[in-house]
Amino acid sequence: NILIYFQKDNSRNQLIISDDGKGFSPINKNGKGMGLEIMKYRASLLKAKLFIESSPSQGTKIICEF
């Protein structure tokens, strides 16, 4: 399941995407993909911040704050 929503607190906006999937360890840099780095780069082009919360068997939450 995937949940996508927007949230506004005072002067900051957040796009939040979360799932209840298998999750991963965001600290582990052994992956061969560039997906997370590209997402962070694209957020930086918009002067936004990207936060990733995940752990194995716990799903993933990505927050783009702008």
A tleap script that builds the chain and sets N, CA, C and O, in Angstrom:
source leaprc.protein.ff14SB
mol = sequence {
  NASN ILE LEU ILE TYR PHE GLN LYS ASP ASN
  SER ARG ASN GLN LEU ILE ILE SER ASP ASP
  GLY LYS GLY PHE SER PRO ILE ASN LYS ASN
  GLY LYS GLY MET GLY LEU GLU ILE MET LYS
  TYR ARG ALA SER LEU LEU LYS ALA LYS LEU
  PHE ILE GLU SER SER PRO SER GLN GLY THR
  LYS ILE ILE CYS GLU CPHE
}
set mol.1.N position { 0.834 -1.179 0.000 }
set mol.1.CA position { 0.000 0.000 0.000 }
set mol.1.C position { 0.879 1.242 0.000 }
set mol.1.O position { 1.929 1.279 0.641 }
set mol.2.N position { 0.433 2.253 -0.726 }
set mol.2.CA position { 1.167 3.516 -0.801 }
set mol.2.C position { 0.227 4.643 -0.403 }
set mol.2.O position { -0.936 4.673 -0.806 }
set mol.3.N position { 0.751 5.570 0.396 }
set mol.3.CA position { -0.004 6.748 0.807 }
set mol.3.C position { 0.781 7.978 0.382 }
set mol.3.O position { 1.963 8.109 0.701 }
set mol.4.N position { 0.119 8.885 -0.344 }
set mol.4.CA position { 0.750 10.123 -0.811 }
set mol.4.C position { -0.111 11.278 -0.337 }
set mol.4.O position { -1.319 11.303 -0.577 }
set mol.5.N position { 0.516 12.238 0.341 }
set mol.5.CA position { -0.265 13.395 0.796 }
set mol.5.C position { 0.620 14.621 0.971 }
set mol.5.O position { 1.843 14.523 1.076 }
set mol.6.N position { -0.033 15.775 1.000 }
set mol.6.CA position { 0.620 17.051 1.251 }
set mol.6.C position { 0.253 17.522 2.646 }
set mol.6.O position { -0.844 17.256 3.138 }
set mol.7.N position { 1.179 18.221 3.274 }
set mol.7.CA position { 0.952 18.745 4.619 }
set mol.7.C position { 1.593 20.132 4.695 }
set mol.7.O position { 2.668 20.351 4.137 }
set mol.8.N position { 0.944 21.051 5.374 }
set mol.8.CA position { 1.500 22.393 5.548 }
set mol.8.C position { 1.541 22.727 7.029 }
set mol.8.O position { 0.536 22.626 7.733 }
set mol.9.N position { 2.731 23.131 7.493 }
set mol.9.CA position { 2.930 23.586 8.868 }
set mol.9.C position { 3.584 24.950 8.805 }
set mol.9.O position { 4.709 25.077 8.322 }
set mol.10.N position { 2.896 25.970 9.286 }
set mol.10.CA position { 3.422 27.343 9.281 }
set mol.10.C position { 3.961 27.707 7.904 }
set mol.10.O position { 3.181 27.862 6.964 }
set mol.11.N position { 5.267 27.844 7.762 }
set mol.11.CA position { 5.834 28.301 6.493 }
set mol.11.C position { 6.436 27.179 5.653 }
set mol.11.O position { 7.040 27.454 4.615 }
set mol.12.N position { 6.290 25.930 6.069 }
set mol.12.CA position { 6.878 24.841 5.295 }
set mol.12.C position { 5.796 23.920 4.730 }
set mol.12.O position { 4.764 23.681 5.358 }
set mol.13.N position { 6.057 23.422 3.553 }
set mol.13.CA position { 5.174 22.467 2.893 }
set mol.13.C position { 5.897 21.135 2.817 }
set mol.13.O position { 7.121 21.086 2.695 }
set mol.14.N position { 5.138 20.066 2.890 }
set mol.14.CA position { 5.730 18.741 2.799 }
set mol.14.C position { 4.917 17.866 1.855 }
set mol.14.O position { 3.688 17.828 1.911 }
set mol.15.N position { 5.637 17.166 0.990 }
set mol.15.CA position { 5.066 16.082 0.200 }
set mol.15.C position { 5.563 14.814 0.871 }
set mol.15.O position { 6.770 14.607 0.997 }
set mol.16.N position { 4.639 13.966 1.301 }
set mol.16.CA position { 5.008 12.761 2.046 }
set mol.16.C position { 4.507 11.539 1.286 }
set mol.16.O position { 3.335 11.450 0.920 }
set mol.17.N position { 5.417 10.609 1.059 }
set mol.17.CA position { 5.087 9.358 0.386 }
set mol.17.C position { 5.522 8.235 1.309 }
set mol.17.O position { 6.689 8.162 1.695 }
set mol.18.N position { 4.596 7.364 1.662 }
set mol.18.CA position { 4.953 6.259 2.553 }
set mol.18.C position { 4.348 4.963 2.030 }
set mol.18.O position { 3.347 4.965 1.314 }
set mol.19.N position { 4.982 3.860 2.407 }
set mol.19.CA position { 4.457 2.548 2.031 }
set mol.19.C position { 4.630 1.578 3.190 }
set mol.19.O position { 5.315 1.868 4.171 }
set mol.20.N position { 4.003 0.435 3.056 }
set mol.20.CA position { 4.134 -0.603 4.080 }
set mol.20.C position { 4.888 -1.806 3.519 }
set mol.20.O position { 4.614 -2.953 3.871 }
set mol.21.N position { 5.842 -1.515 2.640 }
set mol.21.CA position { 6.622 -2.564 1.983 }
set mol.21.C position { 7.723 -3.140 2.854 }
set mol.21.O position { 7.697 -3.016 4.079 }
set mol.22.N position { 8.689 -3.771 2.204 }
set mol.22.CA position { 9.745 -4.468 2.937 }
set mol.22.C position { 10.796 -3.546 3.532 }
set mol.22.O position { 11.555 -3.970 4.403 }
set mol.23.N position { 10.860 -2.292 3.083 }
set mol.23.CA position { 11.820 -1.346 3.635 }
set mol.23.C position { 13.249 -1.686 3.272 }
set mol.23.O position { 13.506 -2.666 2.572 }
set mol.24.N position { 14.171 -0.882 3.747 }
set mol.24.CA position { 15.594 -1.087 3.491 }
set mol.24.C position { 16.385 -0.287 4.511 }
set mol.24.O position { 15.824 0.495 5.279 }
set mol.25.N position { 17.675 -0.492 4.508 }
set mol.25.CA position { 18.550 0.273 5.389 }
set mol.25.C position { 19.123 1.441 4.589 }
set mol.25.O position { 19.971 1.219 3.725 }
set mol.26.N position { 18.687 2.690 4.849 }
set mol.26.CA position { 19.202 3.818 4.078 }
set mol.26.C position { 20.689 4.077 4.296 }
set mol.26.O position { 21.303 4.802 3.513 }
set mol.27.N position { 21.274 3.508 5.328 }
set mol.27.CA position { 22.700 3.677 5.608 }
set mol.27.C position { 23.540 2.797 4.682 }
set mol.27.O position { 24.678 3.138 4.360 }
set mol.28.N position { 22.983 1.677 4.260 }
set mol.28.CA position { 23.703 0.728 3.421 }
set mol.28.C position { 23.969 1.337 2.046 }
set mol.28.O position { 23.029 1.611 1.300 }
set mol.29.N position { 25.224 1.549 1.710 }
set mol.29.CA position { 25.603 2.147 0.423 }
set mol.29.C position { 26.052 1.088 -0.572 }
set mol.29.O position { 26.695 1.422 -1.566 }
set mol.30.N position { 25.730 -0.184 -0.332 }
set mol.30.CA position { 26.157 -1.254 -1.220 }
set mol.30.C position { 25.274 -1.400 -2.446 }
set mol.30.O position { 25.604 -2.153 -3.363 }
set mol.31.N position { 24.156 -0.689 -2.472 }
set mol.31.CA position { 23.259 -0.790 -3.617 }
set mol.31.C position { 23.914 -0.227 -4.868 }
set mol.31.O position { 24.771 0.653 -4.791 }
set mol.32.N position { 23.503 -0.740 -6.014 }
set mol.32.CA position { 24.089 -0.324 -7.280 }
set mol.32.C position { 23.307 0.798 -7.933 }
set mol.32.O position { 23.786 1.413 -8.886 }
set mol.33.N position { 22.115 1.070 -7.438 }
set mol.33.CA position { 21.265 2.076 -8.062 }
set mol.33.C position { 21.617 3.495 -7.655 }
set mol.33.O position { 22.313 3.727 -6.667 }
set mol.34.N position { 21.119 4.435 -8.442 }
set mol.34.CA position { 21.339 5.862 -8.188 }
set mol.34.C position { 20.044 6.559 -7.793 }
set mol.34.O position { 20.031 7.781 -7.639 }
set mol.35.N position { 18.969 5.823 -7.629 }
set mol.35.CA position { 17.654 6.402 -7.410 }
set mol.35.C position { 17.564 7.405 -6.278 }
set mol.35.O position { 17.053 8.507 -6.477 }
set mol.36.N position { 18.048 7.053 -5.095 }
set mol.36.CA position { 17.952 7.959 -3.946 }
set mol.36.C position { 18.803 9.199 -4.143 }
set mol.36.O position { 18.390 10.301 -3.781 }
set mol.37.N position { 19.997 9.030 -4.717 }
set mol.37.CA position { 20.859 10.188 -4.955 }
set mol.37.C position { 20.250 11.133 -5.983 }
set mol.37.O position { 20.368 12.351 -5.853 }
set mol.38.N position { 19.606 10.584 -6.995 }
set mol.38.CA position { 18.949 11.421 -7.997 }
set mol.38.C position { 17.770 12.165 -7.370 }
set mol.38.O position { 17.549 13.339 -7.668 }
set mol.39.N position { 17.019 11.494 -6.511 }
set mol.39.CA position { 15.905 12.159 -5.829 }
set mol.39.C position { 16.407 13.318 -4.975 }
set mol.39.O position { 15.809 14.394 -4.978 }
set mol.40.N position { 17.499 13.107 -4.248 }
set mol.40.CA position { 18.068 14.174 -3.415 }
set mol.40.C position { 18.554 15.333 -4.286 }
set mol.40.O position { 18.360 16.498 -3.941 }
set mol.41.N position { 19.183 15.010 -5.407 }
set mol.41.CA position { 19.675 16.049 -6.308 }
set mol.41.C position { 18.519 16.881 -6.859 }
set mol.41.O position { 18.592 18.109 -6.876 }
set mol.42.N position { 17.463 16.224 -7.303 }
set mol.42.CA position { 16.310 16.946 -7.855 }
set mol.42.C position { 15.650 17.825 -6.808 }
set mol.42.O position { 15.219 18.936 -7.116 }
set mol.43.N position { 15.565 17.347 -5.582 }
set mol.43.CA position { 15.004 18.173 -4.506 }
set mol.43.C position { 15.880 19.404 -4.282 }
set mol.43.O position { 15.367 20.501 -4.060 }
set mol.44.N position { 17.188 19.226 -4.338 }
set mol.44.CA position { 18.095 20.361 -4.111 }
set mol.44.C position { 17.950 21.419 -5.209 }
set mol.44.O position { 18.140 22.606 -4.943 }
set mol.45.N position { 17.618 21.013 -6.429 }
set mol.45.CA position { 17.400 21.979 -7.510 }
set mol.45.C position { 16.227 22.904 -7.201 }
set mol.45.O position { 16.192 24.049 -7.652 }
set mol.46.N position { 15.270 22.399 -6.434 }
set mol.46.CA position { 14.095 23.180 -6.045 }
set mol.46.C position { 14.296 23.858 -4.695 }
set mol.46.O position { 13.364 24.444 -4.144 }
set mol.47.N position { 15.511 23.778 -4.168 }
set mol.47.CA position { 15.828 24.298 -2.833 }
set mol.47.C position { 14.971 23.626 -1.752 }
set mol.47.O position { 14.579 24.250 -0.766 }
set mol.48.N position { 14.697 22.352 -1.967 }
set mol.48.CA position { 13.916 21.543 -1.030 }
set mol.48.C position { 14.858 20.588 -0.298 }
set mol.48.O position { 16.004 20.397 -0.705 }
set mol.49.N position { 14.368 20.002 0.772 }
set mol.49.CA position { 15.119 19.006 1.532 }
set mol.49.C position { 14.391 17.674 1.410 }
set mol.49.O position { 13.160 17.629 1.410 }
set mol.50.N position { 15.147 16.604 1.306 }
set mol.50.CA position { 14.578 15.273 1.183 }
set mol.50.C position { 15.011 14.446 2.385 }
set mol.50.O position { 16.201 14.356 2.688 }
set mol.51.N position { 14.049 13.846 3.065 }
set mol.51.CA position { 14.312 12.992 4.217 }
set mol.51.C position { 13.789 11.595 3.902 }
set mol.51.O position { 12.686 11.446 3.377 }
set mol.52.N position { 14.572 10.581 4.217 }
set mol.52.CA position { 14.174 9.204 3.955 }
set mol.52.C position { 14.228 8.436 5.262 }
set mol.52.O position { 15.254 8.403 5.941 }
set mol.53.N position { 13.101 7.817 5.604 }
set mol.53.CA position { 13.006 7.006 6.813 }
set mol.53.C position { 12.618 5.602 6.390 }
set mol.53.O position { 11.566 5.404 5.781 }
set mol.54.N position { 13.452 4.632 6.705 }
set mol.54.CA position { 13.146 3.259 6.343 }
set mol.54.C position { 13.974 2.317 7.188 }
set mol.54.O position { 15.052 2.668 7.667 }
set mol.55.N position { 13.457 1.127 7.361 }
set mol.55.CA position { 14.215 0.054 7.994 }
set mol.55.C position { 13.620 -1.257 7.500 }
set mol.55.O position { 12.436 -1.322 7.166 }
set mol.56.N position { 14.438 -2.298 7.455 }
set mol.56.CA position { 13.944 -3.576 6.952 }
set mol.56.C position { 12.660 -4.025 7.657 }
set mol.56.O position { 12.553 -3.951 8.881 }
set mol.57.N position { 11.708 -4.481 6.882 }
set mol.57.CA position { 10.407 -4.995 7.339 }
set mol.57.C position { 9.493 -3.925 7.922 }
set mol.57.O position { 8.468 -4.262 8.513 }
set mol.58.N position { 9.834 -2.639 7.773 }
set mol.58.CA position { 9.023 -1.574 8.375 }
set mol.58.C position { 8.472 -0.575 7.364 }
set mol.58.O position { 7.835 0.400 7.762 }
set mol.59.N position { 8.694 -0.784 6.092 }
set mol.59.CA position { 8.217 0.166 5.094 }
set mol.59.C position { 9.140 1.360 4.963 }
set mol.59.O position { 10.205 1.409 5.577 }
set mol.60.N position { 8.719 2.325 4.154 }
set mol.60.CA position { 9.553 3.488 3.850 }
set mol.60.C position { 8.690 4.747 3.844 }
set mol.60.O position { 7.531 4.722 3.431 }
set mol.61.N position { 9.279 5.849 4.312 }
set mol.61.CA position { 8.629 7.154 4.245 }
set mol.61.C position { 9.631 8.138 3.663 }
set mol.61.O position { 10.763 8.244 4.136 }
set mol.62.N position { 9.200 8.860 2.628 }
set mol.62.CA position { 10.026 9.886 2.006 }
set mol.62.C position { 9.312 11.202 2.182 }
set mol.62.O position { 8.135 11.327 1.842 }
set mol.63.N position { 10.017 12.189 2.713 }
set mol.63.CA position { 9.453 13.509 2.957 }
set mol.63.C position { 10.245 14.529 2.156 }
set mol.63.O position { 11.461 14.640 2.310 }
set mol.64.N position { 9.555 15.274 1.301 }
set mol.64.CA position { 10.173 16.372 0.568 }
set mol.64.C position { 9.631 17.651 1.165 }
set mol.64.O position { 8.439 17.943 1.063 }
set mol.65.N position { 10.520 18.414 1.791 }
set mol.65.CA position { 10.113 19.640 2.496 }
set mol.65.C position { 10.573 20.852 1.712 }
set mol.65.O position { 11.742 20.979 1.346 }
set mol.66.N position { 9.612 21.750 1.463 }
set mol.66.CA position { 9.938 22.956 0.690 }
set mol.66.C position { 9.176 24.144 1.213 }
set mol.66.O position { 9.319 25.248 0.690 }
savepdb mol mol.pdb
quit
